[in-house]
């Protein structure tokens, strides 16, 4: 079955370290997204991509970066981790395969990565 | 500024009764709306959606109503069941390039038996 997987599920890192969270989907979706979930804020969009080599900033992109070198993966990098980036991170994907156009069909979410920055 | 607002952080309902969750949006460019359900320690799962060309969409016990003039949508769950207890997120998006799903803060629904 097609799926979307995130790794690691839990991560503890120190302030100032670079951290990369992985996201891999097997639906061949063009669209991929990264969100963070915080108490009192719901789900906030960090970065998103509508296809290979395409990346866009979301609502809370400062301190984060993404790259899309293939259809299946959208890794999220925290350049220099800060305590304010302690959160639960969700990756999602959507859209029919191979169209190259953004389509807002329902997005499928991964199980999340709980990141703690100490 | 919040583009998608869920003003009720929580809602408690008895089993068998109707649950009504509300959502307001400010961006008139949104033309596709979705509801997601989230259990603790899991990712959000898609529940139901509605396009801006419709005012109602029904799927089993779940119905979403859209009032474009008021920029308001609601999710009705009838009858409510204890297994419906979860956080419900309203999300909105559009067809234009450069948009992605924007979520509200969520409403925690508790259904008691």
HADDOCK unambig.tbl for C-alpha pairs under 7 A between the chains (distance, minus, plus):
assign (segid A and resid 40 and name CA) (segid B and resid 105 and name CA) 6.50 0.50 0.50
assign (segid A and resid 41 and name CA) (segid B and resid 105 and name CA) 5.21 0.50 0.50
assign (segid A and resid 42 and name CA) (segid B and resid 103 and name CA) 6.99 0.50 0.50
assign (segid A and resid 42 and name CA) (segid B and resid 104 and name CA) 6.06 0.50 0.50
assign (segid A and resid 42 and name CA) (segid B and resid 105 and name CA) 3.69 0.50 0.50
assign (segid A and resid 42 and name CA) (segid B and resid 106 and name CA) 5.82 0.50 0.50
assign (segid A and resid 43 and name CA) (segid B and resid 103 and name CA) 5.74 0.50 0.50
assign (segid A and resid 43 and name CA) (segid B and resid 105 and name CA) 6.60 0.50 0.50
assign (segid A and resid 44 and name CA) (segid B and resid 103 and name CA) 6.77 0.50 0.50
assign (segid A and resid 45 and name CA) (segid B and resid 102 and name CA) 6.96 0.50 0.50
assign (segid A and resid 102 and name CA) (segid B and resid 97 and name CA) 6.20 0.50 0.50
assign (segid A and resid 103 and name CA) (segid B and resid 95 and name CA) 6.22 0.50 0.50
assign (segid A and resid 104 and name CA) (segid B and resid 93 and name CA) 6.49 0.50 0.50
assign (segid A and resid 104 and name CA) (segid B and resid 94 and name CA) 6.81 0.50 0.50
assign (segid A and resid 104 and name CA) (segid B and resid 95 and name CA) 6.63 0.50 0.50
assign (segid A and resid 106 and name CA) (segid B and resid 46 and name CA) 6.52 0.50 0.50
assign (segid A and resid 108 and name CA) (segid B and resid 45 and name CA) 6.86 0.50 0.50
assign (segid A and resid 109 and name CA) (segid B and resid 43 and name CA) 5.54 0.50 0.50
assign (segid A and resid 109 and name CA) (segid B and resid 44 and name CA) 6.05 0.50 0.50
assign (segid A and resid 109 and name CA) (segid B and resid 45 and name CA) 6.82 0.50 0.50
assign (segid A and resid 110 and name CA) (segid B and resid 43 and name CA) 5.53 0.50 0.50
assign (segid A and resid 111 and name CA) (segid B and resid 42 and name CA) 5.11 0.50 0.50
assign (segid A and resid 111 and name CA) (segid B and resid 43 and name CA) 4.44 0.50 0.50
assign (segid A and resid 112 and name CA) (segid B and resid 42 and name CA) 6.90 0.50 0.50
assign (segid A and resid 112 and name CA) (segid B and resid 43 and name CA) 5.96 0.50 0.50
